[in-house]
Amino acid sequence: MDTAQVTLLPENEGTQPLWLAEFEQHGLVVLPQFLPADLVSSLHQEIQHQARLQPAAIGRAATLQLAHDIRRDKTCWLEGNSIAQQLYMQQLNAILAQFNRHFFLGLTGYECHFAHYQPGDFYRTHLDAFSDQASRRVTSVCYLNDVEQGGELVVYDAQHQPYLVLPPRAGTLILFESSRFPHEVKPTAQHRYSIAGWFRQDPPLF
């Protein structure tokens, strides 16, 4: 696989990149073709052959449980075990640095997992973070394949009206504030592959 780096939208000295300005205004931004085709292809092949994918649960710690009426995808955390994973996480950590530099968010890390939705799978409307436990500050979703029927990510506004409907297109990245936007994955008629992740702001351990 070609190890060429992903180029983010240009950043001029003393000014914000266009995508950061849009995120500042809306709390959400879509970056089409964020990943080059060769990296998308490598990640797509990897998830298709990923034996560690397991049914995703909801809740956390003691309340963690399977709930097939709420979500039906399978997931596996990225741990940098391949060149493709390392390149992807490198690019998202570059975004983390830009968030901290421009918005002083104090983000401390980035975590992400593969997500595979088989035909008929979905994820009902939910928030990725709440005001009383907001370690997850910004959510990311990167599509690894095109889906022509279903599988859209629907993001809702404060009035729970559809704000954005984003069909899966390989290489597209969306970023949005985790505690601000409820969202769901509509039932898909085809296999849907993506990487879901979160920029975190964790308190010091001491």
Protein Blocks (a to p, Z undefined) as FASTA:
>chain_A
ZZbdcddddddehiacfklmmmmmnopacdehkbafklmmmmmmmmmmmmkbccddedeh
jlgccdfklbccdcdddehlafklmmmmmmmmmmmmmmmmmnonopabdcdddddddehi
acddddfbdfklmmblbdcdddfbdcfegjiacdddfkopafbdcdddehiacdddfklm
gcdddddfbdcddddddddddddfZZ
